[in-house]
Amino acid sequence: MTCNLCEALEPSKRGVLKHEHLIEIGVPLKQKVLGQANIMITIYECKKCHTKWQYESDQNDDYSGWTVI
């Protein structure tokens, strides 16, 4: 079950900011797509409800952003 703050996060929308209970876990991954800017993938966990999120930062994809994992 997710908390209200996690439920309010808009998935698959670039530029949506994290909420205050999301903490970064692990090391951000960097992917390189030929001819494009790097894509950063960062994993977060909500310290309130323990939902795990992936944030993908891809300037070429309007639908990159938050995904529950």
N, C-alpha and C positions, 0 to 999 in steps of 0.2 A: 504494500500500500504506500502510495506516495503522499508527501505532505502538500499543503496548499501552495507553497512556493514552487515546488517542482511541477505541480499541475499547471501553474501559471506560465512556465517557460514555454515559449513558442518553438516547437521543433522545426527543423529544416528551413530556418530563416536566418540568413547571415546578419551578423551585427547585434543579435540579442545578447544582452549582458547577463552574466551569471548572478545568482542570488547569494546572499551572505552565508548560507550554510554549505555551499559547494566548496570542497577543498580538492586541490589538485593531487592526484595520486600517480606515482610513476613519473617517467621522463617523457616530455612531449616528443612525438615522432614527427620527423620531417620527411615528406615525400616530394620527389621532383618529377614533374611531368614535362616531357621534352618541349622546350620552347615556351614554357609558362613559368610563373612565379612558384616558389615553394608552397606546398600545402602543409600546414601544421595541424596535427591531430593530438588533442590533449584529453586525458581521461580524468574525470572528476567523480567524487562521491559526496552525496549529501550527508552531512553529519547528523542531521535530524531524522531522516527516514531511510538512510542507507541506499537510496537509489543511485545506480551508477550511470553516468552520462559521458558521452563522447562529444567533444566540440571539434568540428572540422572547419578550419579557416582557409577557404579557397576563394580568392578574389574573382575567379572566372565562373563561379557557380552560385547563382542566386539562392539555391536551395541547400547550400552547405550550412552547417550550424549545429544545433543540439540534436542528439539522438540518444534515446535510452538504450543501454546495452545490458 
